[in-house]
Amino acid sequence: MKIEFKNTVLFISILLILVGCSTTRNNAVSTINPSVAALNDGKFKTGAENTESYLPLLKNKRAGIVTNQTGILTKEKHLVDFLLEQHINLQKIYAPEHGFRGTADAGELIVDGKDTKTNLPIISLYGNNKKPKPEQLEGIDVLVFDLQDVGARFYTYISSLHYVMEACAENNIPLLVLDRPNPNGTIIDGPILEKEYKSFVGMHEIPVLHGMTIGEYAKMINGEKWLKDGIQCNLTVIPCLNYSHDMKYSLPVKPSPNLPNDQSINLYASLCFFEGANVSLGRGTEKQFQIYGSPFLPESEFNFSFTPQPNFGAKDPVYNGTLCFGEDLTEIRKVYRLELKWLLKAYENTPDKTVFFNDFFTKLAGTKKLREQIEVGMTEKEIRKTWQEGLEQFKEVRKKYLLYF
């Protein structure tokens, strides 16, 4: 009996070691499988909190990190501070749109600088260049990427991810992506981007809402060979633990200045189309991406009003100081698709429709078709029907890169 017991313990120990050390490889991608013990405790953890999976990969390496205010282990502990406490040789911070501390307006250029707390140099990836230059990567053995995405094609953190992966591939630098949940992780919807409309607010031929975590999305970029000349990055994804796409996840900090809460994050993809129209989506108020309105919409049809004023995240908001009429969506139920009804309602009620759209709308939509469909009077149901074939094709591709279900 004692011999059998010892053999059983030995077998289990070997099994745990194999499971804990194994990786899943696909198209130059490694995904670190968490230990059985970490999974069995049932506690959710982000990739950043899954420390046992990535700290050994950083030991004795000169590391750089792409992150901002969302790169945290807890509200009180930023990943940069944690890595320094663990004696990781952190060399540089690379900052995306909104900057390292996440305080800059949307679209505001970010300049290089120095973090006053750690004295580390900050390299801007939203200034003169969006892709790290070879000289900006000098002295880096491994790069860490930790940004909180919201699951929308035009949210630029996945565009920064593309360029970081491309730079890493060109300079033979391994990339570790610390995964985080997608707060809109069950929603796959919207028109597919057409490649001729590629821009920094839409890099790839995917729908507006892609339903993937940023780690899964990195795997897709690599696997579909979307980087320049089809090159692939030496990518390792550090997964979340005990996570599924349908798990409710409330972001602990704002991912950007104008997404203040869960409601704004849920409505972001639907209301962001107003950036390409003559309608305010609440910048310059405390209800960003939860209200919309315009001085051109009739008060008789819209009984809600607001006046944008400069505030944190909007130094000069659309219709600054001008009374706007529209709708307040702060109390509506969570949406589970890309909603067009507010865009269609605003268009229908704008007297001079020739001034409703601006050129940015097509970049956001990723196609000319959506604007044309609205202008000829197609219903939401008719428009949505034209997306279906593309969405079904995308879903098949997406399946190959999922880490969670």
C-alpha positions in Angstrom: 0.0 0.0 0.0 2.8 2.4 0.9 4.6 1.7 -2.5 1.3 2.3 -4.4 0.8 5.6 -2.5 4.3 6.8 -3.3 3.9 5.9 -6.9 0.6 7.8 -7.1 2.2 10.9 -5.5 5.1 10.7 -7.9 2.8 10.4 -10.9 0.7 13.4 -9.8 3.8 15.5 -9.1 5.2 14.8 -12.6 1.8 15.5 -14.2 1.6 18.9 -12.4 5.1 19.8 -13.5 4.3 18.9 -17.1 1.0 20.9 -17.1 2.5 23.9 -15.3 5.5 24.1 -17.7 3.7 23.3 -20.9 3.0 25.9 -23.6 0.6 25.9 -26.6 2.3 26.9 -29.8 0.6 28.3 -32.9 2.1 30.5 -35.5 5.1 31.7 -33.4 2.9 32.1 -30.4 3.3 30.7 -26.9 0.5 30.7 -24.4 1.7 30.0 -20.9 -0.6 27.4 -19.3 -1.3 28.2 -15.7 -0.6 25.7 -13.0 -3.3 23.4 -11.8 -3.2 24.9 -8.3 -3.8 28.4 -9.8 -6.8 27.2 -11.7 -8.3 25.2 -8.9 -8.4 28.0 -6.4 -11.1 29.5 -8.6 -10.0 33.1 -8.2 -10.0 35.3 -11.3 -6.7 37.0 -12.1 -5.6 39.2 -15.0 -2.5 38.3 -16.9 -0.6 40.9 -14.8 -1.7 39.2 -11.6 -0.6 35.8 -13.1 2.9 36.6 -11.9 4.3 33.1 -11.7 3.8 32.7 -15.4 5.9 35.8 -16.5 8.4 36.8 -13.8 10.7 33.9 -14.7 10.7 35.1 -18.4 11.9 38.6 -17.3 14.6 37.5 -14.9 18.1 38.7 -15.9 16.6 40.5 -19.0 16.6 44.2 -19.9 12.8 44.9 -20.2 10.7 47.6 -21.7 6.9 47.9 -21.1 4.0 49.3 -23.1 1.4 50.4 -20.6 -0.6 53.2 -19.1 -2.8 53.8 -16.0 -4.7 50.5 -16.7 -1.6 48.4 -16.2 -2.2 47.5 -12.6 -2.3 44.5 -10.3 -4.6 46.3 -7.8 -5.8 49.9 -7.6 -2.9 50.6 -5.3 -0.2 48.7 -7.3 0.9 49.6 -10.8 2.7 46.9 -12.8 5.7 49.2 -13.3 6.2 49.6 -9.6 5.7 45.9 -9.0 8.3 44.9 -11.6 10.8 47.2 -10.0 10.1 45.8 -6.6 10.7 42.3 -8.0 14.1 43.6 -9.2 13.2 43.3 -12.9 15.6 45.4 -14.9 13.1 47.8 -16.4 14.6 50.2 -18.9 11.9 52.1 -20.7 8.1 52.8 -20.7 6.3 53.1 -24.0 3.1 55.1 -23.9 0.0 54.8 -26.2 -2.8 57.3 -26.9 -3.7 59.3 -23.8 -0.1 58.9 -22.4 1.4 56.8 -19.6 -0.9 58.3 -16.9 -3.9 58.3 -19.2 -4.6 62.1 -18.9 -4.3 63.3 -22.5 -7.3 64.1 -24.7 -8.3 61.8 -27.5 -6.1 62.5 -30.5 -3.7 64.7 -28.5 -0.1 64.1 -29.4 2.0 62.7 -26.7 5.7 63.7 -26.2 8.6 61.7 -24.8 9.4 62.4 -21.2 10.3 60.9 -17.9 8.2 59.3 -15.2 8.7 61.4 -12.1 8.0 58.5 -9.7 10.4 55.9 -11.1 12.7 58.2 -13.2 12.3 55.8 -16.2 12.2 57.4 -19.7 8.8 57.4 -21.4 8.8 56.9 -25.2 5.6 58.1 -26.9 3.8 55.9 -29.4 1.3 58.5 -30.1 3.5 61.4 -31.3 6.0 61.6 -34.1 5.8 57.8 -34.5 3.2 55.2 -33.6 5.6 52.3 -34.2 8.7 52.0 -32.0 11.9 52.9 -33.9 14.9 50.6 -33.7 16.8 53.2 -31.7 13.9 53.4 -29.3 14.2 49.6 -28.7 18.0 49.7 -28.2 19.0 47.9 -25.0 15.8 46.0 -24.7 15.9 42.2 -24.5 12.1 41.6 -24.0 9.1 43.8 -24.3 5.9 43.6 -22.1 2.5 44.8 -23.3 -0.2 45.5 -20.8 -3.1 47.7 -21.8 -6.8 47.4 -21.1 -8.8 47.2 -24.3 -12.6 47.6 -24.7 -13.2 45.3 -27.7 -13.9 47.9 -30.4 -12.0 48.1 -33.6 -11.5 51.9 -33.4 -10.2 51.9 -29.9 -6.5 52.5 -30.7 -4.8 50.3 -28.2 -5.1 47.3 -30.6 -3.5 49.5 -33.3 -0.6 50.2 -31.0 -0.4 46.5 -30.4 0.0 45.9 -34.1 2.9 48.3 -34.4 4.6 47.0 -31.3 4.4 43.5 -32.6 5.7 44.6 -36.0 8.7 46.4 -34.3 9.4 43.4 -32.1 9.4 41.1 -35.1 11.7 43.4 -37.1 14.1 43.8 -34.2 14.1 40.2 -32.9 12.6 41.1 -29.5 10.2 38.7 -27.8 6.9 40.2 -26.7 4.9 39.2 -23.6 1.2 40.3 -23.7 -0.4 40.3 -20.3 -4.0 39.5 -21.0 -7.0 41.4 -19.6 -10.8 40.7 -20.0 -12.8 42.3 -22.8 -15.7 44.1 -21.1 -17.7 43.7 -24.3 -16.4 40.1 -24.8 -19.6 38.5 -25.9 -20.4 41.0 -28.7 -19.3 40.4 -32.3 -21.0 42.9 -34.5 -20.8 45.7 -37.1 -19.5 46.1 -40.6 -16.2 44.5 -41.6 -13.4 46.9 -42.4 -12.5 47.1 -46.1 -8.7 47.2 -46.5 -8.7 50.4 -48.6 -10.1 52.2 -45.5 -7.3 51.1 -43.1 -6.2 53.7 -40.6 -5.0 54.0 -37.0 -8.7 53.7 -36.0 -9.1 50.5 -38.0 -6.0 48.4 -38.9 -7.6 45.0 -39.8 -10.5 43.5 -41.7 -12.6 42.8 -38.6 -16.0 44.0 -37.4 -16.4 47.0 -35.1 -16.9 44.7 -32.1 -14.6 41.7 -32.2 -15.3 39.8 -29.0 -11.7 39.0 -28.2 -9.3 39.8 -25.4 -6.2 41.7 -26.3 -4.1 38.5 -25.9 -6.4 36.6 -28.3 -6.3 39.5 -30.7 -2.5 39.5 -30.6 -2.6 35.8 -31.6 -4.9 36.6 -34.5 -2.6 39.4 -35.7 0.3 36.9 -35.7 -1.6 33.9 -37.1 -3.3 35.8 -39.9 0.1 37.4 -40.8 -1.3 40.9 -40.7 2.1 42.4 -39.9 4.1 44.0 -42.7 5.4 41.4 -45.3 3.7 38.7 -43.3 6.4 38.6 -40.6 5.5 37.1 -37.2 6.4 38.2 -33.7 7.9 36.0 -31.1 4.8 36.3 -29.0 3.9 34.9 -25.6 0.5 35.5 -24.1 0.1 35.4 -20.3 -3.6 34.5 -19.9 -6.1 35.5 -17.4 -7.0 32.8 -14.9 -10.5 31.5 -14.3 -12.0 33.8 -17.0 -14.7 33.3 -19.7 -15.9 35.7 -22.3 -19.4 35.9 -20.7 -18.0 36.8 -17.3 -19.1 40.2 -16.1 -16.0 42.4 -15.6 -16.1 46.0 -14.3 -12.9 47.9 -15.1 -11.1 49.0 -11.9 -9.8 52.2 -13.6 -10.9 54.3 -16.6 -9.2 52.9 -19.8 -9.2 56.5 -21.2 -10.4 59.9 -19.9 -13.8 59.8 -21.7 -14.8 56.3 -20.7 -15.7 56.9 -17.0 -17.8 53.8 -16.2 -19.3 50.5 -17.3 -22.2 52.2 -19.1 -19.9 54.3 -21.3 -17.7 51.3 -22.1 -20.8 49.3 -23.2 -22.2 52.2 -25.4 -18.8 53.3 -26.7 -18.9 51.4 -30.0 -22.5 52.5 -30.8 -22.0 56.1 -29.9 -18.5 56.6 -31.3 -20.0 56.9 -34.8 -21.1 60.4 -33.7 -17.4 61.4 -33.9 -17.9 61.2 -37.7 -21.1 63.4 -37.6 -22.2 66.8 -36.4 -23.3 65.4 -33.1 -21.7 65.5 -29.6 -21.4 62.3 -27.7 -21.0 64.0 -24.4 -17.4 65.1 -24.3 -17.1 68.1 -22.1 -19.8 66.7 -19.7 -19.7 64.1 -16.9 -21.7 61.7 -19.1 -19.3 61.0 -22.0 -20.5 58.2 -24.3 -23.8 58.0 -22.4 -25.6 61.0 -24.0 -25.7 62.5 -27.4 -27.0 65.8 -28.8 -26.6 68.6 -31.3 -27.7 72.2 -31.7 -29.2 71.1 -35.0 -31.6 68.5 -33.4 -35.1 69.9 -32.7 -36.1 70.5 -29.1 -39.6 69.4 -30.0 -38.3 65.8 -30.6 -35.5 65.7 -28.0 -36.4 66.8 -24.5 -32.9 66.3 -23.0 -30.3 69.1 -23.3 -26.7 69.7 -22.2 -24.0 72.3 -22.8 -20.4 70.9 -23.3 -17.7 72.7 -21.3 -13.9 72.1 -21.1 -13.1 69.4 -18.6 -10.7 66.6 -17.9 -10.2 64.7 -21.2 -11.8 67.4 -23.3 -10.0 70.7 -23.4 -12.1 72.0 -26.3 -15.1 69.7 -26.7 -17.4 69.7 -29.8 -20.0 72.5 -29.4 -18.1 74.0 -26.5 -20.5 76.3 -24.7 -23.4 75.6 -27.1 -26.8 74.2 -26.0 -27.4 70.7 -27.5 -30.6 68.7 -27.7 -30.5 64.9 -27.7 -31.0 61.8 -25.5 -29.7 60.7 -22.1 -28.8 57.0 -22.2 -27.3 56.7 -18.7 -30.1 54.5 -17.4 -30.8 52.2 -20.3 -30.1 48.5 -20.0 -26.8 47.0 -21.2 -26.7 46.5 -25.0 -25.5 43.3 -26.6 -25.0 44.4 -30.1 -23.8 47.5 -32.1 -26.9 49.7 -31.9 -27.6 52.0 -34.9 -30.9 53.4 -33.7 -29.5 56.5 -32.1 -27.4 57.3 -35.2 -30.4 56.8 -37.5 -32.6 58.9 -35.3 -30.2 61.8 -35.2 -29.8 61.7 -39.0 -33.5 61.5 -39.6 -34.1 64.6 -37.4 -31.3 66.7 -38.7 -32.9 69.3 -41.0 -29.9 69.8 -43.3 -28.6 66.2 -43.9 -25.8 67.4 -46.2 -23.9 68.6 -43.2 -24.5 65.6 -40.9 -21.5 63.4 -41.8 -17.8 64.3 -41.9 -14.9 62.5 -43.5 -14.0 60.7 -40.3 -17.2 58.7 -40.4 -16.0 56.4 -43.2 -12.8 55.7 -41.2 -14.8 54.7 -38.2 -17.2 52.5 -40.2 -14.3 51.0 -42.2 -16.4 51.2 -45.3 -18.4 53.7 -47.4 -21.4 51.5 -47.4 -22.7 52.4 -44.0 -23.0 56.1 -44.8 -24.5 55.3 -48.2 -27.1 52.9 -46.6 -28.1 55.6 -44.1 -28.4 58.3 -46.8 -30.7 56.2 -49.0 -33.0 55.4 -46.0 -32.3 51.8 -45.3 -33.7 50.5 -42.0 -31.5 49.2 -39.2 -32.7 45.7 -40.0 -31.8 46.0 -43.6 -28.4 47.4 -42.8 -27.6 44.7 -40.3 -28.5 42.0 -42.8 -25.7 43.2 -45.1 -23.2 42.5 -42.3 -24.1 38.9 -41.7 -21.9 37.1 -44.2 -18.8 39.0 -43.1 -19.6 38.3 -39.5 -20.0 34.6 -40.0 -16.6 34.4 -41.8 -14.9 36.4 -39.1 -16.3 34.2 -36.4 -14.8 31.1 -38.0 -11.4 32.8 -38.1 -11.8 34.0 -34.5 -12.3 30.5 -33.2 -8.7 29.6 -34.0 -7.3 32.1 -31.6 -9.6 31.9 -28.6 -8.0 31.2 -25.2 -11.3 31.4 -23.3 -14.9 30.3 -24.0 
